[in-house]
């Protein structure tokens, strides 16, 4: 899906077992890419979008994703919209969902200590190989060589949606135009697919997305960098921030 994937397996398992687990994980992610890519003409998503495949004949995974996207459309007041660009593109949910499924499968396979990073959408479980909690850096929106905050934890799903690489590419579905106001949105919670969708929806909302994020129930948390360089965040966010630039939001 046009992004880089990295995997850190931190369990003390035989090298052959770790290699097999890694291969299974990347096989799954390649399967997701083949099915959901908007860049591949033969993907299920592209065939469904062109009318060459009926939803009833699609794979179980695609039908489940479409159903979840419909639920997220409703829970975000329509700001998470898989058709916001005028064509079917569930990538704002699929990337996080795929990494979440990969993480769940690793836990089930006996590898509960790991980090899956799908282009900045990160799922961590357990601890690092040195026994420390995982540290997840969130890129500084104007300086690609720096971070604006570092999250720390042993069971976190962290999704970031921003405009610093592709410009204002997230579409406000109500206006049919690129959203503005928020430079970067990071959502932290128990499920990476939902976190990914929430971050995308908040960017699409622009400035009002901050208040919407504040209203999300626990355990959802967030950090936002606005276009005018304000850094706002949940009070309980498990993060290290620059105090000169960090300002808690009410939530």
LUMMI-122012 format. One record per atom (N, C-alpha, C): chain; atom name; x, y, z. Coordinates in steps of 0.02 Angstrom, whole numbers. Each point is the difference from the previous one (the first is absolute). Example, Ala and Ser with C-alpha at 12.3 -4.5 7.8 and 13.67 -1.06 7.14 Angstrom:
2
cadena;atomo;px;py;pz
A;N;660;-284;390
A;CA;-45;59;0
A;C;45;60;0
A;N;-18;53;-36
A;CA;42;59;3
A;C;-39;55;37
REM end
This chain:
251
cadena;atomo;px;py;pz
A;N;41;-61;0
A;CA;-41;61;0
A;C;43;63;0
A;N;59;-5;-30
A;CA;43;58;-7
A;C;32;22;65
A;N;12;-47;46
A;CA;31;19;63
A;C;50;-54;21
A;N;45;19;45
A;CA;50;-47;25
A;C;-25;-32;65
A;N;16;-64;8
A;CA;-20;-37;60
A;C;62;-26;35
A;N;3;9;66
A;CA;55;-29;38
A;C;-28;-42;57
A;N;39;-50;21
A;CA;-22;-47;52
A;C;58;-12;48
A;N;-13;8;64
A;CA;50;-14;52
A;C;-29;-54;46
A;N;29;-60;-4
A;CA;-21;-55;43
A;C;48;-4;59
A;N;-25;10;61
A;CA;44;8;58
A;C;0;-61;46
A;N;-34;-53;-19
A;CA;-2;-59;43
A;C;63;-42;-9
A;N;21;-33;53
A;CA;60;-42;-1
A;C;-20;-69;-27
A;N;-8;-4;-65
A;CA;-20;-61;-34
A;C;55;-22;-48
A;N;1;-63;-20
A;CA;51;-23;-48
A;C;-3;42;-64
A;N;58;9;-30
A;CA;4;41;-61
A;C;-46;-25;-54
A;N;-6;-66;-8
A;CA;-43;-28;-52
A;C;-73;17;14
A;N;-20;0;64
A;CA;-69;17;17
A;C;-14;73;-15
A;N;47;43;18
A;CA;-8;72;-13
A;C;-4;13;-76
A;N;41;-35;-38
A;CA;-1;8;-73
A;C;-68;-21;-28
A;N;-26;-56;25
A;CA;-65;-24;-24
A;C;-55;49;18
A;N;1;27;61
A;CA;-50;49;21
A;C;3;63;-43
A;N;61;21;-15
A;CA;7;60;-42
A;C;-27;-13;-70
A;N;16;-59;-28
A;CA;-24;-16;-67
A;C;-76;-3;-2
A;N;-31;-30;51
A;CA;-73;-3;3
A;C;-30;71;3
A;N;32;43;39
A;CA;-25;68;7
A;C;3;37;-66
A;N;57;-6;-35
A;CA;6;37;-63
A;C;-42;-33;-55
A;N;-10;-66;4
A;CA;-46;-31;-48
A;C;-70;29;8
A;N;-22;9;63
A;CA;-66;30;12
A;C;-4;71;-27
A;N;52;39;11
A;CA;-2;69;-23
A;C;3;4;-76
A;N;36;-46;-32
A;CA;-1;-2;-73
A;C;-69;-20;-26
A;N;-33;-45;36
A;CA;-69;-19;-18
A;C;-47;60;4
A;N;8;39;54
A;CA;-41;60;8
A;C;13;49;-58
A;N;63;9;-17
A;CA;17;46;-54
A;C;-32;-23;-66
A;N;4;-64;-14
A;CA;-28;-26;-62
A;C;-76;10;-3
A;N;-32;-2;58
A;CA;-73;3;2
A;C;-26;72;4
A;N;35;43;37
A;CA;-27;66;16
A;C;36;58;-33
A;N;55;-12;-35
A;CA;37;55;-30
A;C;-42;40;-50
A;N;5;65;4
A;CA;-32;44;-49
A;C;47;14;-59
A;N;61;-27;4
A;CA;49;11;-54
A;C;4;-59;-48
A;N;-30;-56;18
A;CA;3;-60;-41
A;C;-67;-12;-34
A;N;1;0;-66
A;CA;-63;-6;-38
A;C;-37;-65;14
A;N;38;-52;20
A;CA;-31;-65;10
A;C;-21;-12;72
A;N;7;49;44
A;CA;-20;-10;70
A;C;-77;-4;4
A;N;-23;-31;54
A;CA;-73;-5;10
A;C;-31;69;6
A;N;34;45;35
A;CA;-27;67;9
A;C;-9;35;-67
A;N;50;-4;-43
A;CA;-6;33;-65
A;C;-53;-33;-44
A;N;-4;-66;3
A;CA;-50;-35;-40
A;C;-70;16;25
A;N;-8;4;66
A;CA;-66;18;28
A;C;-18;72;-19
A;N;49;45;2
A;CA;-12;70;-16
A;C;-21;9;-73
A;N;29;-41;-44
A;CA;-17;4;-71
A;C;-64;-37;-18
A;N;-29;-35;49
A;CA;-61;-37;-14
A;C;12;-68;-29
A;N;62;-23;0
A;CA;17;-66;-28
A;C;-11;-56;52
A;N;-10;18;62
A;CA;-10;-48;55
A;C;-58;24;42
A;N;-46;-45;14
A;CA;-55;16;44
A;C;23;-7;73
A;N;-26;43;44
A;CA;18;-4;70
A;C;-17;-69;29
A;N;-55;-29;-23
A;CA;-20;-66;24
A;C;50;-54;-19
A;N;39;12;-53
A;CA;48;-50;-23
A;C;71;15;24
A;N;8;53;39
A;CA;66;19;25
A;C;22;-47;56
A;N;63;3;17
A;CA;27;-42;54
A;C;-32;21;67
A;N;4;-45;48
A;CA;-26;15;66
A;C;35;59;31
A;N;66;6;-11
A;CA;37;57;28
A;C;-25;66;-29
A;N;-10;2;-66
A;CA;-23;63;-30
A;C;-71;17;23
A;N;-43;-49;5
A;CA;-68;14;24
A;C;2;26;72
A;N;43;-30;42
A;CA;6;22;70
A;C;27;71;4
A;N;49;16;-42
A;CA;28;67;0
A;C;-51;51;-22
A;N;-38;-15;-52
A;CA;-51;46;-23
A;C;-53;13;53
A;N;-18;-53;36
A;CA;-49;7;54
A;C;28;44;56
A;N;65;-11;16
A;CA;31;41;53
A;C;5;73;-22
A;N;16;11;-63
A;CA;5;69;-25
A;C;-68;34;4
A;N;-53;-37;-12
A;CA;-67;29;6
A;C;-15;19;72
A;N;20;-43;47
A;CA;-8;16;71
A;C;39;62;19
A;N;62;5;-25
A;CA;43;58;16
A;C;-27;64;-32
A;N;-30;-6;-59
A;CA;-32;58;-31
A;C;-53;28;47
A;N;-39;-45;29
A;CA;-53;21;46
A;C;28;30;64
A;N;50;-32;29
A;CA;26;22;65
A;C;43;63;-5
A;N;20;19;-61
A;CA;39;62;-9
A;C;-40;54;-34
A;N;-65;-6;1
A;CA;-45;50;-32
A;C;15;8;-74
A;N;22;-54;-32
A;CA;13;1;-71
A;C;69;25;-20
A;N;42;17;48
A;CA;66;27;-18
A;C;50;-54;-18
A;N;-11;-61;25
A;CA;39;-56;-28
A;C;-43;-30;-55
A;N;21;9;-62
A;CA;-41;-19;-57
A;C;45;-36;-50
A;N;-11;-64;-10
A;CA;41;-39;-47
A;C;-11;23;-72
A;N;-50;42;-12
A;CA;-13;27;-67
A;C;12;75;-4
A;N;39;27;48
A;CA;9;72;3
A;C;33;29;-63
A;N;42;-40;-33
A;CA;35;24;-59
A;C;-40;-12;-64
A;N;-60;-29;7
A;CA;-40;-14;-59
A;C;6;-71;-24
A;N;45;-38;29
A;CA;8;-71;-16
A;C;11;-38;64
A;N;-7;-65;-2
A;CA;9;-41;60
A;C;73;-1;20
A;N;14;22;61
A;CA;67;-1;27
A;C;-4;-8;76
A;N;1;-63;24
A;CA;-5;-12;72
A;C;68;2;35
A;N;51;28;-33
A;CA;68;-3;28
A;C;6;32;68
A;N;-42;50;15
A;CA;3;33;65
A;C;-19;-45;58
A;N;-30;-57;-15
A;CA;-13;-51;51
A;C;43;-62;-11
A;N;11;-19;-63
A;CA;31;-64;-15
A;C;71;-6;25
A;N;40;53;-6
A;CA;70;-4;20
A;C;6;-17;74
A;N;-37;36;42
A;CA;0;-14;71
A;C;-30;-67;16
A;N;-55;-18;-34
A;CA;-32;-65;11
A;C;47;-57;-16
A;N;36;5;-56
A;CA;46;-53;-20
A;C;55;-10;52
A;N;28;55;26
A;CA;52;-5;50
A;C;-28;-27;66
A;N;-62;19;17
A;CA;-32;-26;60
A;C;-10;-76;-5
A;N;-24;-23;-57
A;CA;-10;-72;-10
A;C;68;-36;4
A;N;51;29;-30
A;CA;67;-30;4
A;C;23;-7;72
A;N;-11;52;40
A;CA;19;-1;71
A;C;-40;-53;37
A;N;-65;-3;-11
A;CA;-42;-49;33
A;C;23;-71;-16
A;N;20;-11;-63
A;CA;23;-67;-19
A;C;66;-17;33
A;N;44;49;8
A;CA;63;-13;34
A;C;-12;-20;73
A;N;-46;34;33
A;CA;-16;-17;69
A;C;-26;-72;4
A;N;-46;-17;-45
A;CA;-28;-67;-1
A;C;52;-53;-15
A;N;53;19;-37
A;CA;52;-48;-18
A;C;55;-5;53
A;N;-8;35;56
A;CA;49;-5;54
A;C;55;51;-3
A;N;-12;56;-33
A;CA;49;55;-3
A;C;-32;64;25
A;N;-10;6;66
A;CA;-38;57;27
A;C;40;64;6
A;N;65;-2;-14
A;CA;42;60;5
A;C;24;20;-69
A;N;-31;53;-27
A;CA;18;18;-69
A;C;-23;71;-16
A;N;25;25;-55
A;CA;-21;65;-28
A;C;-11;-8;-75
A;N;-60;17;-22
A;CA;-16;1;-72
A;C;-9;73;-19
A;N;38;22;-49
A;CA;-3;70;-22
A;C;-18;1;-74
A;N;-61;24;-14
A;CA;-24;4;-69
A;C;-2;73;-21
A;N;56;24;-25
A;CA;4;69;-24
A;C;-18;52;52
A;N;20;-12;63
A;CA;-14;48;53
A;C;-61;-17;42
A;N;-39;-49;-21
A;CA;-54;-28;42
A;C;30;-59;37
A;N;3;5;66
A;CA;41;-45;40
A;C;-41;-38;51
A;N;10;-66;4
A;CA;-31;-42;51
A;C;56;-33;40
A;N;3;15;65
A;CA;50;-31;44
A;C;-35;-42;52
A;N;32;-55;17
A;CA;-23;-45;53
A;C;59;-18;43
A;N;-11;-9;65
A;CA;51;-24;44
A;C;58;48;7
A;N;61;-27;-3
A;CA;61;41;11
A;C;52;-14;-53
A;N;49;43;-2
A;CA;56;-8;-47
A;C;44;-58;22
A;N;49;-17;-41
A;CA;46;-55;16
A;C;40;14;63
A;N;8;63;19
A;CA;36;17;61
A;C;-46;6;61
A;N;-64;-14;-9
A;CA;-47;1;55
A;C;-31;68;14
A;N;14;49;-42
A;CA;-27;67;10
A;C;-67;7;-38
A;N;-42;47;23
A;CA;-60;16;-40
A;C;21;27;-68
A;N;-43;-7;-48
A;CA;13;27;-67
A;C;-4;75;1
A;N;42;32;-41
A;CA;-1;73;-8
A;C;-16;14;-74
A;N;-53;39;-11
A;CA;-24;14;-68
A;C;6;74;-13
A;N;44;18;-45
A;CA;9;70;-18
A;C;-51;22;-52
A;N;-29;58;10
A;CA;-46;30;-49
A;C;37;56;-35
A;N;3;-5;-65
A;CA;40;47;-39
A;C;-21;72;9
A;N;50;44;5
A;CA;-13;72;2
A;C;-29;22;-67
A;N;-55;36;0
A;CA;-34;17;-63
A;C;40;43;-48
A;N;51;36;25
A;CA;39;43;-44
A;C;73;-21;-6
A;N;21;-47;41
A;CA;70;-22;1
A;C;3;-76;-4
A;N;13;-28;-59
A;CA;-2;-73;-7
A;C;54;-36;40
A;N;49;36;25
A;CA;54;-30;40
A;C;-14;3;75
A;N;-59;24;20
A;CA;-15;9;71
A;C;-68;-29;16
A;N;-12;-9;65
A;CA;-66;-21;24
A;C;-31;57;40
A;N;-67;2;1
A;CA;-34;50;41
A;C;-24;-30;66
A;N;-3;-66;4
A;CA;-15;-34;63
A;C;21;-72;-6
A;N;10;-32;57
A;CA;19;-70;4
A;C;-49;-35;47
A;N;-35;-49;-25
A;CA;-48;-38;40
A;C;34;-62;28
A;N;-19;-19;61
A;CA;30;-57;33
A;C;-54;-46;27
A;N;7;-66;-14
A;CA;-49;-46;26
A;C;14;-72;-19
A;N;-41;-46;26
A;CA;8;-71;-12
A;C;-59;-29;-39
A;N;-51;40;-13
A;CA;-58;-24;-38
A;C;-35;60;-30
A;N;26;24;-56
A;CA;-25;61;-31
A;C;-12;-10;-74
A;N;-53;30;-25
A;CA;-11;8;-71
A;C;4;75;-15
A;N;46;20;-43
A;CA;14;70;-12
A;C;-4;14;-75
A;N;-48;42;-19
A;CA;-9;17;-71
A;C;8;76;-8
A;N;37;20;-51
A;CA;9;71;-14
A;C;-21;15;-72
A;N;-40;51;-8
A;CA;-19;24;-66
A;C;24;72;-5
A;N;38;15;-53
A;CA;27;67;-6
A;C;6;22;-72
A;N;19;62;-9
A;CA;4;29;-67
A;C;71;19;-19
A;N;49;-22;42
A;CA;68;24;-10
A;C;37;-37;-56
A;N;-25;-58;-23
A;CA;32;-35;-55
A;C;-37;8;-66
A;N;-66;-5;2
A;CA;-40;1;-61
A;C;-41;64;-7
A;N;13;49;43
A;CA;-39;62;-2
A;C;-70;-12;28
A;N;-44;47;-13
A;CA;-69;-5;26
A;C;-39;-48;-45
A;N;13;-66;11
A;CA;-30;-51;-43
A;C;-63;-30;30
A;N;-14;12;64
A;CA;-60;-27;31
A;C;-59;45;-19
A;N;-51;-31;-28
A;CA;-57;39;-27
A;C;-54;7;53
A;N;-24;62;8
A;CA;-60;12;40
A;C;-59;-22;-43
A;N;-33;-55;18
A;CA;-53;-26;-44
A;C;-60;46;-7
A;N;-9;46;48
A;CA;-58;45;-4
A;C;12;55;-52
A;N;63;21;-7
A;CA;16;52;-49
A;C;28;-28;-64
A;N;22;-63;1
A;CA;31;-29;-58
A;C;66;32;-17
A;N;34;26;50
A;CA;64;35;-10
A;C;48;-20;56
A;N;66;9;-12
A;CA;48;-18;52
A;C;-13;38;65
A;N;6;-36;56
A;CA;-11;30;65
A;C;62;40;21
A;N;-11;50;42
A;CA;56;41;25
A;C;-14;16;73
A;N;53;19;35
A;CA;-6;19;70
A;C;43;-42;46
A;N;5;-65;-16
A;CA;39;-45;42
A;C;58;-28;-41
A;N;60;10;26
A;CA;60;-23;-35
A;C;13;-75;13
A;N;-17;-22;60
A;CA;13;-69;19
A;C;-48;-21;56
A;N;-28;-60;-5
A;CA;-43;-27;52
A;C;25;-70;17
A;N;13;-11;64
A;CA;19;-67;24
A;C;-54;-24;48
A;N;-24;-60;-11
A;CA;-51;-31;43
A;C;29;-63;31
A;N;-10;-8;65
A;CA;27;-57;37
A;C;-58;-37;32
A;N;-1;-67;-7
A;CA;-55;-38;30
A;C;13;-74;-5
A;N;-52;-41;5
A;CA;9;-73;2
A;C;-2;-35;-68
A;N;-20;35;-53
A;CA;-8;-31;-65
A;C;28;45;-54
A;N;48;-25;-39
A;CA;35;43;-47
A;C;-42;19;-60
A;N;-45;-44;-23
A;CA;-43;18;-56
A;C;-46;58;18
A;N;-31;-3;58
A;CA;-44;54;22
A;C;41;64;13
A;N;59;-7;31
A;CA;42;59;11
A;C;18;34;-66
A;N;16;-40;-50
A;CA;16;26;-67
A;C;-59;40;-28
A;N;-59;-29;5
A;CA;-60;33;-27
A;C;-16;64;39
A;N;6;-2;66
A;CA;-13;59;41
A;C;49;57;-18
A;N;63;-17;-9
A;CA;49;51;-17
A;C;-16;32;-68
A;N;-19;-42;-48
A;CA;-18;25;-66
A;C;-62;45;5
A;N;-50;-22;38
A;CA;-62;39;7
A;C;14;68;32
A;N;43;2;51
A;CA;14;63;34
A;C;36;49;-47
A;N;46;-26;-41
A;CA;33;44;-49
A;C;-52;28;-49
A;N;-46;-43;-21
A;CA;-53;22;-47
A;C;-44;53;30
A;N;-10;-2;66
A;CA;-41;51;34
A;C;34;67;5
A;N;66;2;-4
A;CA;36;62;11
A;C;-3;20;73
A;N;-2;65;14
A;CA;1;25;69
A;C;-51;-33;46
A;N;-63;-9;-22
A;CA;-50;-32;44
A;C;18;-72;19
A;N;49;-29;-34
A;CA;21;-68;17
A;C;30;-5;69
A;N;27;56;26
A;CA;30;-2;67
A;C;-54;-13;52
A;N;-55;36;-4
A;CA;-55;-10;48
A;C;-30;-69;-8
A;N;-4;-25;-62
A;CA;-26;-67;-10
A;C;44;-52;33
A;N;65;7;-7
A;CA;47;-46;33
A;C;-7;3;76
A;N;-10;60;26
A;CA;-7;8;73
A;C;-61;-38;26
A;N;-50;-10;-42
A;CA;-61;-33;22
A;C;3;-76;-5
A;N;54;-27;-30
A;CA;6;-72;-4
A;C;6;-30;70
A;N;-33;-56;13
A;CA;3;-29;67
A;C;68;-34;13
A;N;16;-9;63
A;CA;59;-39;19
A;C;-8;-71;-28
A;N;56;-31;-21
A;CA;69;21;10
A;C;30;39;-58
A;N;-40;27;-45
A;CA;27;36;-57
A;C;34;65;22
A;N;59;12;-27
A;CA;38;61;14
A;C;27;28;-65
A;N;24;62;2
A;CA;22;31;-63
A;C;52;54;12
A;N;33;18;-54
A;CA;44;59;-3
A;C;-9;31;-69
A;N;-5;65;-2
A;CA;-13;37;-61
A;C;50;57;-8
A;N;26;7;-60
A;CA;40;59;-18
A;C;-41;39;-52
A;N;-15;63;16
A;CA;-40;41;-45
A;C;44;32;-53
A;N;-32;27;-51
A;CA;37;34;-53
A;C;39;60;25
A;N;-22;29;56
A;CA;37;57;29
A;C;46;-22;57
A;N;20;-65;-1
A;CA;54;-26;42
A;C;-18;-7;74
A;N;-63;-7;17
A;CA;-19;-16;69
A;C;-1;-76;8
A;N;26;-24;56
A;CA;-2;-71;16
A;C;-47;-11;58
A;N;-56;-34;-13
A;CA;-52;-13;50
A;C;-4;-75;11
A;N;-15;-21;62
A;CA;-1;-71;13
A;C;-44;-17;60
A;N;-22;-63;2
A;CA;-37;-25;58
A;C;44;5;62
A;N;-31;15;56
A;CA;38;8;62
A;C;34;-65;22
A;N;-29;-57;-16
A;CA;27;-64;22
A;C;42;-34;-53
A;N;18;35;-52
A;CA;39;-31;-54
A;C;68;-24;28
A;N;18;-64;-12
A;CA;63;-26;27
A;C;60;21;-41
A;N;15;65;2
A;CA;49;26;-47
A;C;48;49;34
A;N;58;6;-30
A;CA;49;51;17
A;C;-4;54;-53
A;N;-11;63;21
A;CA;-7;55;-47
A;C;46;56;20
A;N;11;45;-46
A;CA;36;62;14
A;C;-47;47;37
A;N;11;14;64
A;CA;-47;41;38
A;C;-13;69;-31
A;N;49;25;-36
A;CA;-9;67;-31
A;C;-49;-2;-57
A;N;-13;-61;-27
A;CA;-44;-4;-58
A;C;-63;-39;14
A;N;-4;-32;58
A;CA;-57;-43;15
A;C;-51;36;42
A;N;-63;-6;-19
A;CA;-53;29;39
A;C;-58;-48;4
A;N;-19;-24;60
A;CA;-53;-50;5
A;C;-66;29;-26
A;N;-37;-43;-36
A;CA;-67;19;-19
A;C;-47;-20;57
A;N;-63;24;0
A;CA;-43;-12;58
A;C;-15;-73;14
A;N;3;-43;-53
A;CA;-21;-69;9
A;C;49;-42;39
REM end
